[in-house]
Amino acid sequence: MKTKDLKARHVYYYTAGAEWVKVKYLRKTNEGYVFTADGVENTLTKQSVEQYIQEP
């Protein structure tokens, strides 16, 4: 997914692991793109977003 298409507070799937994980996009920072899953925030790089984030 292209980073320009991300929408705050929308739900996406993170597909890098063995199972897909539902994540919610929060915001863009200087370090990358912040997502939350199960109350834990993680920052992904542009490359990771483009490879592993998909719309449901």
All heavy atoms as TSV, in Angstrom:
chain	resi	resn	atom	element	x	y	z
A	1	MET	N	N	0.843	-1.171	0.000
A	1	MET	CA	C	0.000	0.000	0.000
A	1	MET	C	C	0.892	1.238	0.000
A	1	MET	O	O	1.914	1.264	0.670
A	1	MET	CB	C	-0.895	-0.057	1.235
A	1	MET	CG	C	-1.441	1.256	1.686
A	1	MET	SD	S	-2.815	1.063	2.785
A	1	MET	CE	C	-4.061	1.697	1.726
A	2	LYS	N	N	0.517	2.223	-0.746
A	2	LYS	CA	C	1.276	3.474	-0.805
A	2	LYS	C	C	1.029	4.283	0.464
A	2	LYS	O	O	-0.112	4.369	0.940
A	2	LYS	CB	C	0.874	4.304	-2.018
A	2	LYS	CG	C	1.177	3.625	-3.334
A	2	LYS	CD	C	2.653	3.570	-3.561
A	2	LYS	CE	C	2.961	2.976	-4.919
A	2	LYS	NZ	N	4.335	2.637	-5.078
A	3	THR	N	N	2.070	4.877	0.995
A	3	THR	CA	C	1.945	5.644	2.234
A	3	THR	C	C	1.027	6.849	2.069
A	3	THR	O	O	0.362	7.240	3.017
A	3	THR	CB	C	3.319	6.102	2.742
A	3	THR	OG1	O	3.988	6.819	1.696
A	3	THR	CG2	C	4.166	4.919	3.154
A	4	LYS	N	N	0.959	7.405	0.876
A	4	LYS	CA	C	0.092	8.574	0.650
A	4	LYS	C	C	-1.379	8.208	0.783
A	4	LYS	O	O	-2.226	9.076	0.989
A	4	LYS	CB	C	0.367	9.201	-0.713
A	4	LYS	CG	C	0.001	8.332	-1.896
A	4	LYS	CD	C	0.311	9.015	-3.214
A	4	LYS	CE	C	0.023	8.126	-4.379
A	4	LYS	NZ	N	-1.363	8.060	-4.756
A	5	ASP	N	N	-1.716	6.928	0.705
A	5	ASP	CA	C	-3.098	6.477	0.791
A	5	ASP	C	C	-3.540	6.129	2.211
A	5	ASP	O	O	-4.708	5.804	2.430
A	5	ASP	CB	C	-3.319	5.263	-0.114
A	5	ASP	CG	C	-3.112	5.600	-1.580
A	5	ASP	OD1	O	-3.376	6.758	-1.967
A	5	ASP	OD2	O	-2.675	4.719	-2.331
A	6	LEU	N	N	-2.624	6.180	3.183
A	6	LEU	CA	C	-2.977	5.873	4.572
A	6	LEU	C	C	-3.921	6.936	5.120
A	6	LEU	O	O	-3.754	8.126	4.856
A	6	LEU	CB	C	-1.733	5.824	5.447
A	6	LEU	CG	C	-0.790	4.647	5.233
A	6	LEU	CD1	C	0.479	4.852	6.040
A	6	LEU	CD2	C	-1.458	3.342	5.600
A	7	LYS	N	N	-4.894	6.491	5.912
A	7	LYS	CA	C	-5.828	7.406	6.552
A	7	LYS	C	C	-5.794	7.155	8.053
A	7	LYS	O	O	-5.894	6.004	8.503
A	7	LYS	CB	C	-7.236	7.181	6.010
A	7	LYS	CG	C	-7.350	7.521	4.546
A	7	LYS	CD	C	-8.748	7.311	4.021
A	7	LYS	CE	C	-8.782	7.715	2.568
A	7	LYS	NZ	N	-9.081	6.640	1.686
A	8	ALA	N	N	-5.658	8.230	8.813
A	8	ALA	CA	C	-5.587	8.118	10.269
A	8	ALA	C	C	-6.823	7.421	10.821
A	8	ALA	O	O	-7.944	7.641	10.358
A	8	ALA	CB	C	-5.436	9.496	10.892
A	9	ARG	N	N	-6.587	6.563	11.787
A	9	ARG	CA	C	-7.618	5.811	12.514
A	9	ARG	C	C	-8.330	4.755	11.681
A	9	ARG	O	O	-9.342	4.216	12.104
A	9	ARG	CB	C	-8.611	6.752	13.163
A	9	ARG	CG	C	-7.895	7.665	14.123
A	9	ARG	CD	C	-8.792	8.471	14.934
A	9	ARG	NE	N	-7.910	9.328	15.743
A	9	ARG	CZ	C	-8.325	10.187	16.601
A	9	ARG	NH1	N	-9.589	10.345	16.796
A	9	ARG	NH2	N	-7.476	10.911	17.279
A	10	HIS	N	N	-7.814	4.452	10.510
A	10	HIS	CA	C	-8.370	3.366	9.702
A	10	HIS	C	C	-7.661	2.059	10.061
A	10	HIS	O	O	-6.494	2.052	10.444
A	10	HIS	CB	C	-8.212	3.650	8.207
A	10	HIS	CG	C	-9.280	4.541	7.678
A	10	HIS	ND1	N	-9.185	5.900	7.700
A	10	HIS	CD2	C	-10.475	4.243	7.120
A	10	HIS	CE1	C	-10.269	6.419	7.175
A	10	HIS	NE2	N	-11.082	5.436	6.810
A	11	VAL	N	N	-8.362	0.968	9.885
A	11	VAL	CA	C	-7.819	-0.355	10.188
A	11	VAL	C	C	-7.233	-0.962	8.925
A	11	VAL	O	O	-7.823	-0.880	7.846
A	11	VAL	CB	C	-8.918	-1.269	10.770
A	11	VAL	CG1	C	-8.411	-2.689	10.945
A	11	VAL	CG2	C	-9.407	-0.710	12.100
A	12	TYR	N	N	-6.062	-1.582	9.077
A	12	TYR	CA	C	-5.360	-2.250	7.984
A	12	TYR	C	C	-4.869	-3.596	8.488
A	12	TYR	O	O	-4.982	-3.916	9.666
A	12	TYR	CB	C	-4.164	-1.407	7.527
A	12	TYR	CG	C	-4.552	-0.048	7.003
A	12	TYR	CD1	C	-4.529	1.069	7.819
A	12	TYR	CD2	C	-4.959	0.127	5.684
A	12	TYR	CE1	C	-4.898	2.316	7.347
A	12	TYR	CE2	C	-5.330	1.369	5.195
A	12	TYR	CZ	C	-5.295	2.460	6.029
A	12	TYR	OH	O	-5.669	3.688	5.557
A	13	TYR	N	N	-4.313	-4.374	7.581
A	13	TYR	CA	C	-3.692	-5.643	7.950
A	13	TYR	C	C	-2.189	-5.557	7.749
A	13	TYR	O	O	-1.721	-5.091	6.711
A	13	TYR	CB	C	-4.231	-6.799	7.105
A	13	TYR	CG	C	-5.624	-7.215	7.467
A	13	TYR	CD1	C	-6.669	-7.029	6.583
A	13	TYR	CD2	C	-5.890	-7.794	8.698
A	13	TYR	CE1	C	-7.962	-7.403	6.912
A	13	TYR	CE2	C	-7.176	-8.176	9.041
A	13	TYR	CZ	C	-8.203	-7.980	8.148
A	13	TYR	OH	O	-9.466	-8.342	8.485
A	14	TYR	N	N	-1.454	-6.040	8.756
A	14	TYR	CA	C	0.003	-6.146	8.675
A	14	TYR	C	C	0.292	-7.599	8.321
A	14	TYR	O	O	-0.075	-8.515	9.056
A	14	TYR	CB	C	0.634	-5.769	10.015
A	14	TYR	CG	C	2.131	-5.878	10.034
A	14	TYR	CD1	C	2.923	-5.009	9.304
A	14	TYR	CD2	C	2.765	-6.847	10.806
A	14	TYR	CE1	C	4.303	-5.101	9.322
A	14	TYR	CE2	C	4.143	-6.935	10.835
A	14	TYR	CZ	C	4.905	-6.069	10.094
A	14	TYR	OH	O	6.268	-6.156	10.110
A	15	THR	N	N	0.952	-7.832	7.177
A	15	THR	CA	C	1.051	-9.185	6.621
A	15	THR	C	C	2.452	-9.789	6.663
A	15	THR	O	O	2.708	-10.777	5.985
A	15	THR	CB	C	0.570	-9.174	5.159
A	15	THR	OG1	O	1.418	-8.315	4.398
A	15	THR	CG2	C	-0.864	-8.689	5.056
A	16	ALA	N	N	3.365	-9.244	7.458
A	16	ALA	CA	C	4.742	-9.727	7.441
A	16	ALA	C	C	4.926	-11.049	8.178
A	16	ALA	O	O	5.822	-11.807	7.860
A	16	ALA	CB	C	5.681	-8.683	8.029
A	17	GLY	N	N	4.104	-11.342	9.148
A	17	GLY	CA	C	4.277	-12.558	9.933
A	17	GLY	C	C	3.523	-13.739	9.360
A	17	GLY	O	O	2.963	-13.685	8.259
A	18	ALA	N	N	3.494	-14.821	10.120
A	18	ALA	CA	C	2.791	-16.026	9.693
A	18	ALA	C	C	1.284	-15.785	9.628
A	18	ALA	O	O	0.588	-16.367	8.805
A	18	ALA	CB	C	3.093	-17.166	10.652
A	19	GLU	N	N	0.779	-14.912	10.511
A	19	GLU	CA	C	-0.635	-14.563	10.520
A	19	GLU	C	C	-0.787	-13.069	10.305
A	19	GLU	O	O	0.036	-12.282	10.756
A	19	GLU	CB	C	-1.266	-14.935	11.860
A	19	GLU	CG	C	-1.277	-16.417	12.135
A	19	GLU	CD	C	-1.954	-16.734	13.460
A	19	GLU	OE1	O	-2.696	-15.874	13.978
A	19	GLU	OE2	O	-1.732	-17.831	13.967
A	20	TRP	N	N	-1.853	-12.676	9.645
A	20	TRP	CA	C	-2.131	-11.258	9.460
A	20	TRP	C	C	-2.587	-10.670	10.783
A	20	TRP	O	O	-3.308	-11.311	11.536
A	20	TRP	CB	C	-3.200	-11.056	8.419
A	20	TRP	CG	C	-2.769	-11.394	7.020
A	20	TRP	CD1	C	-1.648	-12.094	6.659
A	20	TRP	CD2	C	-3.431	-11.055	5.827
A	20	TRP	NE1	N	-1.590	-12.200	5.292
A	20	TRP	CE2	C	-2.680	-11.569	4.759
A	20	TRP	CE3	C	-4.593	-10.374	5.547
A	20	TRP	CZ2	C	-3.056	-11.413	3.441
A	20	TRP	CZ3	C	-4.968	-10.216	4.228
A	20	TRP	CH2	C	-4.207	-10.731	3.197
A	21	VAL	N	N	-2.187	-9.436	11.046
A	21	VAL	CA	C	-2.559	-8.751	12.280
A	21	VAL	C	C	-3.328	-7.491	11.920
A	21	VAL	O	O	-2.899	-6.724	11.055
A	21	VAL	CB	C	-1.293	-8.377	13.094
A	21	VAL	CG1	C	-1.667	-7.596	14.340
A	21	VAL	CG2	C	-0.490	-9.610	13.432
A	22	LYS	N	N	-4.472	-7.265	12.588
A	22	LYS	CA	C	-5.223	-6.024	12.399
A	22	LYS	C	C	-4.486	-4.911	13.124
A	22	LYS	O	O	-4.170	-5.041	14.308
A	22	LYS	CB	C	-6.625	-6.138	12.985
A	22	LYS	CG	C	-7.659	-6.575	12.029
A	22	LYS	CD	C	-9.035	-6.440	12.667
A	22	LYS	CE	C	-10.094	-6.933	11.735
A	22	LYS	NZ	N	-11.412	-6.875	12.346
A	23	VAL	N	N	-4.213	-3.833	12.416
A	23	VAL	CA	C	-3.539	-2.683	13.006
A	23	VAL	C	C	-4.329	-1.426	12.662
A	23	VAL	O	O	-5.057	-1.391	11.676
A	23	VAL	CB	C	-2.081	-2.541	12.508
A	23	VAL	CG1	C	-1.243	-3.726	12.954
A	23	VAL	CG2	C	-2.015	-2.373	10.998
A	24	LYS	N	N	-4.168	-0.408	13.486
A	24	LYS	CA	C	-4.812	0.876	13.234
A	24	LYS	C	C	-3.719	1.909	13.018
A	24	LYS	O	O	-2.793	2.023	13.817
A	24	LYS	CB	C	-5.684	1.288	14.410
A	24	LYS	CG	C	-6.479	2.572	14.129
A	24	LYS	CD	C	-7.242	3.046	15.339
A	24	LYS	CE	C	-8.402	2.140	15.627
A	24	LYS	NZ	N	-9.271	2.703	16.702
A	25	TYR	N	N	-3.822	2.636	11.921
A	25	TYR	CA	C	-2.857	3.697	11.618
A	25	TYR	C	C	-3.165	4.918	12.464
A	25	TYR	O	O	-4.313	5.374	12.519
A	25	TYR	CB	C	-2.909	4.052	10.133
A	25	TYR	CG	C	-2.044	5.230	9.766
A	25	TYR	CD1	C	-0.672	5.189	9.970
A	25	TYR	CD2	C	-2.590	6.376	9.224
A	25	TYR	CE1	C	0.123	6.270	9.641
A	25	TYR	CE2	C	-1.808	7.457	8.883
A	25	TYR	CZ	C	-0.444	7.403	9.103
A	25	TYR	OH	O	0.350	8.472	8.780
A	26	LEU	N	N	-2.127	5.453	13.134
A	26	LEU	CA	C	-2.322	6.608	13.995
A	26	LEU	C	C	-1.818	7.907	13.379
A	26	LEU	O	O	-2.550	8.877	13.274
A	26	LEU	CB	C	-1.629	6.389	15.339
A	26	LEU	CG	C	-2.141	5.202	16.167
A	26	LEU	CD1	C	-1.350	5.086	17.458
A	26	LEU	CD2	C	-3.627	5.347	16.440
A	27	ARG	N	N	-0.528	7.928	12.992
A	27	ARG	CA	C	0.063	9.182	12.525
A	27	ARG	C	C	1.417	8.929	11.870
A	27	ARG	O	O	2.014	7.879	12.032
A	27	ARG	CB	C	0.239	10.150	13.683
A	27	ARG	CG	C	1.244	9.649	14.719
A	27	ARG	CD	C	1.243	10.476	15.987
A	27	ARG	NE	N	2.087	9.888	17.002
A	27	ARG	CZ	C	1.735	8.915	17.818
A	27	ARG	NH1	N	0.530	8.389	17.737
A	27	ARG	NH2	N	2.561	8.449	18.725
A	28	LYS	N	N	1.884	9.967	11.174
A	28	LYS	CA	C	3.215	9.958	10.589
A	28	LYS	C	C	4.134	10.758	11.503
A	28	LYS	O	O	3.745	11.802	12.030
A	28	LYS	CB	C	3.178	10.587	9.198
A	28	LYS	CG	C	4.530	10.616	8.524
A	28	LYS	CD	C	4.453	11.275	7.167
A	28	LYS	CE	C	5.852	11.346	6.584
A	28	LYS	NZ	N	5.871	12.060	5.321
A	29	THR	N	N	5.353	10.266	11.698
A	29	THR	CA	C	6.355	10.978	12.487
A	29	THR	C	C	7.630	11.092	11.658
A	29	THR	O	O	7.700	10.581	10.542
A	29	THR	CB	C	6.676	10.229	13.794
A	29	THR	OG1	O	7.309	8.984	13.465
A	29	THR	CG2	C	5.429	9.965	14.619
A	30	ASN	N	N	8.628	11.726	12.221
A	30	ASN	CA	C	9.925	11.820	11.542
A	30	ASN	C	C	10.566	10.447	11.361
A	30	ASN	O	O	11.317	10.227	10.418
A	30	ASN	CB	C	10.882	12.717	12.317
A	30	ASN	CG	C	10.465	14.170	12.268
A	30	ASN	OD1	O	9.744	14.580	11.370
A	30	ASN	ND2	N	10.905	14.937	13.242
A	31	GLU	N	N	10.265	9.523	12.264
A	31	GLU	CA	C	10.865	8.190	12.217
A	31	GLU	C	C	10.116	7.239	11.285
A	31	GLU	O	O	10.651	6.222	10.883
A	31	GLU	CB	C	10.923	7.572	13.619
A	31	GLU	CG	C	11.907	8.243	14.549
A	31	GLU	CD	C	11.338	9.525	15.163
A	31	GLU	OE1	O	10.109	9.595	15.374
A	31	GLU	OE2	O	12.120	10.455	15.401
A	32	GLY	N	N	8.855	7.533	10.994
A	32	GLY	CA	C	8.087	6.640	10.132
A	32	GLY	C	C	6.593	6.786	10.355
A	32	GLY	O	O	6.099	7.869	10.648
A	33	TYR	N	N	5.876	5.667	10.268
A	33	TYR	CA	C	4.422	5.636	10.345
A	33	TYR	C	C	4.023	4.801	11.557
A	33	TYR	O	O	4.434	3.653	11.687
A	33	TYR	CB	C	3.849	5.047	9.058
A	33	TYR	CG	C	4.244	5.870	7.859
A	33	TYR	CD1	C	5.474	5.681	7.225
A	33	TYR	CD2	C	3.422	6.880	7.386
A	33	TYR	CE1	C	5.865	6.465	6.157
A	33	TYR	CE2	C	3.802	7.667	6.308
A	33	TYR	CZ	C	5.015	7.460	5.706
A	33	TYR	OH	O	5.398	8.248	4.646
A	34	VAL	N	N	3.213	5.386	12.442
A	34	VAL	CA	C	2.878	4.744	13.704
A	34	VAL	C	C	1.556	3.999	13.577
A	34	VAL	O	O	0.540	4.567	13.175
A	34	VAL	CB	C	2.796	5.786	14.847
A	34	VAL	CG1	C	2.448	5.100	16.173
A	34	VAL	CG2	C	4.106	6.550	14.961
A	35	PHE	N	N	1.608	2.722	13.950
A	35	PHE	CA	C	0.433	1.851	13.972
A	35	PHE	C	C	0.285	1.287	15.376
A	35	PHE	O	O	1.255	1.187	16.118
A	35	PHE	CB	C	0.619	0.677	12.999
A	35	PHE	CG	C	0.581	1.079	11.559
A	35	PHE	CD1	C	1.718	1.549	10.922
A	35	PHE	CD2	C	-0.578	0.969	10.821
A	35	PHE	CE1	C	1.696	1.918	9.590
A	35	PHE	CE2	C	-0.621	1.323	9.480
A	35	PHE	CZ	C	0.523	1.810	8.867
A	36	THR	N	N	-0.935	0.891	15.729
A	36	THR	CA	C	-1.175	0.254	17.013
A	36	THR	C	C	-1.908	-1.064	16.793
A	36	THR	O	O	-2.730	-1.182	15.886
A	36	THR	CB	C	-1.972	1.169	17.966
A	36	THR	OG1	O	-2.058	0.550	19.239
A	36	THR	CG2	C	-3.347	1.469	17.455
A	37	ALA	N	N	-1.557	-2.038	17.622
A	37	ALA	CA	C	-2.229	-3.338	17.623
A	37	ALA	C	C	-2.210	-3.854	19.053
A	37	ALA	O	O	-1.152	-3.872	19.703
A	37	ALA	CB	C	-1.530	-4.329	16.704
A	38	ASP	N	N	-3.363	-4.211	19.569
A	38	ASP	CA	C	-3.489	-4.710	20.944
A	38	ASP	C	C	-2.879	-3.746	21.962
A	38	ASP	O	O	-2.231	-4.169	22.919
A	38	ASP	CB	C	-2.843	-6.096	21.080
A	38	ASP	CG	C	-3.560	-7.134	20.231
A	38	ASP	OD1	O	-4.788	-7.037	20.075
A	38	ASP	OD2	O	-2.879	-8.043	19.714
A	39	GLY	N	N	-3.037	-2.455	21.740
A	39	GLY	CA	C	-2.561	-1.453	22.681
A	39	GLY	C	C	-1.081	-1.139	22.601
A	39	GLY	O	O	-0.569	-0.354	23.389
A	40	VAL	N	N	-0.365	-1.743	21.657
A	40	VAL	CA	C	1.070	-1.517	21.506
A	40	VAL	C	C	1.322	-0.715	20.238
A	40	VAL	O	O	0.833	-1.072	19.169
A	40	VAL	CB	C	1.846	-2.856	21.434
A	40	VAL	CG1	C	3.329	-2.615	21.234
A	40	VAL	CG2	C	1.597	-3.681	22.676
A	41	GLU	N	N	2.073	0.380	20.371
A	41	GLU	CA	C	2.400	1.205	19.210
A	41	GLU	C	C	3.717	0.751	18.597
A	41	GLU	O	O	4.678	0.474	19.316
A	41	GLU	CB	C	2.522	2.676	19.607
A	41	GLU	CG	C	1.213	3.328	19.918
A	41	GLU	CD	C	1.326	4.820	20.135
A	41	GLU	OE1	O	2.408	5.407	19.916
A	41	GLU	OE2	O	0.311	5.422	20.540
A	42	ASN	N	N	3.746	0.687	17.276
A	42	ASN	CA	C	4.954	0.351	16.539
A	42	ASN	C	C	5.106	1.322	15.382
A	42	ASN	O	O	4.116	1.735	14.774
A	42	ASN	CB	C	4.881	-1.073	15.987
A	42	ASN	CG	C	5.016	-2.111	17.065
A	42	ASN	OD1	O	6.018	-2.163	17.760
A	42	ASN	ND2	N	3.998	-2.927	17.228
A	43	THR	N	N	6.350	1.663	15.074
A	43	THR	CA	C	6.637	2.559	13.968
A	43	THR	C	C	7.224	1.754	12.818
A	43	THR	O	O	8.151	0.977	13.005
A	43	THR	CB	C	7.639	3.649	14.404
A	43	THR	OG1	O	7.082	4.341	15.513
A	43	THR	CG2	C	7.904	4.634	13.281
A	44	LEU	N	N	6.647	1.939	11.636
A	44	LEU	CA	C	7.123	1.254	10.446
A	44	LEU	C	C	7.743	2.254	9.482
A	44	LEU	O	O	7.295	3.393	9.396
A	44	LEU	CB	C	5.971	0.543	9.734
A	44	LEU	CG	C	5.234	-0.544	10.505
A	44	LEU	CD1	C	4.079	-1.079	9.682
A	44	LEU	CD2	C	6.174	-1.658	10.882
A	45	THR	N	N	8.723	1.808	8.734
A	45	THR	CA	C	9.327	2.642	7.706
A	45	THR	C	C	8.409	2.678	6.487
A	45	THR	O	O	7.495	1.862	6.358
A	45	THR	CB	C	10.688	2.086	7.264
A	45	THR	OG1	O	10.481	0.801	6.676
A	45	THR	CG2	C	11.659	1.994	8.425
A	46	LYS	N	N	8.675	3.594	5.580
A	46	LYS	CA	C	7.897	3.689	4.344
A	46	LYS	C	C	7.966	2.371	3.579
A	46	LYS	O	O	6.961	1.883	3.064
A	46	LYS	CB	C	8.416	4.834	3.480
A	46	LYS	CG	C	7.673	4.994	2.179
A	46	LYS	CD	C	8.184	6.158	1.370
A	46	LYS	CE	C	7.402	6.288	0.073
A	46	LYS	NZ	N	7.814	7.440	-0.716
A	47	GLN	N	N	9.146	1.781	3.519
A	47	GLN	CA	C	9.325	0.518	2.803
A	47	GLN	C	C	8.480	-0.599	3.432
A	47	GLN	O	O	7.844	-1.372	2.728
A	47	GLN	CB	C	10.796	0.123	2.792
A	47	GLN	CG	C	11.066	-1.158	2.047
A	47	GLN	CD	C	12.541	-1.533	2.043
A	47	GLN	OE1	O	13.365	-0.870	2.663
A	47	GLN	NE2	N	12.870	-2.588	1.352
A	48	SER	N	N	8.459	-0.673	4.752
A	48	SER	CA	C	7.661	-1.694	5.430
A	48	SER	C	C	6.171	-1.502	5.176
A	48	SER	O	O	5.440	-2.472	4.970
A	48	SER	CB	C	7.931	-1.668	6.936
A	48	SER	OG	O	9.236	-2.096	7.199
A	49	VAL	N	N	5.715	-0.257	5.202
A	49	VAL	CA	C	4.301	0.021	4.929
A	49	VAL	C	C	3.948	-0.443	3.526
A	49	VAL	O	O	2.937	-1.120	3.310
A	49	VAL	CB	C	3.992	1.527	5.098
A	49	VAL	CG1	C	2.593	1.852	4.583
A	49	VAL	CG2	C	4.133	1.946	6.558
A	50	GLU	N	N	4.782	-0.110	2.563
A	50	GLU	CA	C	4.482	-0.463	1.174
A	50	GLU	C	C	4.517	-1.967	0.931
A	50	GLU	O	O	3.815	-2.471	0.069
A	50	GLU	CB	C	5.416	0.287	0.236
A	50	GLU	CG	C	5.113	1.780	0.229
A	50	GLU	CD	C	6.006	2.601	-0.682
A	50	GLU	OE1	O	7.007	2.060	-1.211
A	50	GLU	OE2	O	5.699	3.790	-0.860
A	51	GLN	N	N	5.309	-2.696	1.712
A	51	GLN	CA	C	5.408	-4.144	1.528
A	51	GLN	C	C	4.384	-4.922	2.344
A	51	GLN	O	O	3.881	-5.945	1.879
A	51	GLN	CB	C	6.800	-4.635	1.912
A	51	GLN	CG	C	7.862	-4.244	0.936
A	51	GLN	CD	C	9.248	-4.758	1.350
A	51	GLN	OE1	O	9.432	-5.246	2.465
A	51	GLN	NE2	N	10.190	-4.637	0.475
A	52	TYR	N	N	4.080	-4.474	3.552
A	52	TYR	CA	C	3.343	-5.309	4.493
A	52	TYR	C	C	1.983	-4.800	4.961
A	52	TYR	O	O	1.294	-5.512	5.680
A	52	TYR	CB	C	4.198	-5.586	5.738
A	52	TYR	CG	C	5.510	-6.216	5.425
A	52	TYR	CD1	C	6.707	-5.597	5.777
A	52	TYR	CD2	C	5.587	-7.434	4.766
A	52	TYR	CE1	C	7.934	-6.170	5.490
A	52	TYR	CE2	C	6.814	-8.010	4.464
A	52	TYR	CZ	C	7.980	-7.382	4.846
A	52	TYR	OH	O	9.172	-7.954	4.556
A	53	ILE	N	N	1.586	-3.601	4.587
A	53	ILE	CA	C	0.273	-3.098	5.009
A	53	ILE	C	C	-0.705	-3.228	3.853
A	53	ILE	O	O	-0.406	-2.842	2.719
A	53	ILE	CB	C	0.370	-1.609	5.448
A	53	ILE	CG1	C	1.259	-1.478	6.689
A	53	ILE	CG2	C	-1.019	-1.031	5.708
A	53	ILE	CD1	C	0.725	-2.141	7.942
A	54	GLN	N	N	-1.865	-3.810	4.158
A	54	GLN	CA	C	-2.912	-3.990	3.149
A	54	GLN	C	C	-4.247	-3.557	3.721
A	54	GLN	O	O	-4.482	-3.644	4.916
A	54	GLN	CB	C	-3.001	-5.448	2.722
A	54	GLN	CG	C	-1.797	-5.943	2.004
A	54	GLN	CD	C	-1.974	-7.368	1.496
A	54	GLN	OE1	O	-3.057	-7.924	1.560
A	54	GLN	NE2	N	-0.904	-7.944	0.986
A	55	GLU	N	N	-5.133	-3.130	2.828
A	55	GLU	CA	C	-6.487	-2.792	3.247
A	55	GLU	C	C	-7.269	-4.070	3.476
A	55	GLU	O	O	-7.034	-5.070	2.809
A	55	GLU	CB	C	-7.167	-1.940	2.188
A	55	GLU	CG	C	-6.565	-0.546	2.068
A	55	GLU	CD	C	-7.384	0.347	1.185
A	55	GLU	OE1	O	-8.321	0.960	1.719
A	55	GLU	OE2	O	-7.076	0.413	0.002
A	56	PRO	N	N	-8.206	-4.012	4.431
A	56	PRO	CA	C	-9.022	-5.221	4.684
A	56	PRO	C	C	-9.971	-5.530	3.539
A	56	PRO	O	O	-10.242	-4.740	2.711
A	56	PRO	CB	C	-9.809	-4.857	5.941
A	56	PRO	CG	C	-9.610	-3.438	6.206
A	56	PRO	CD	C	-8.499	-2.948	5.315
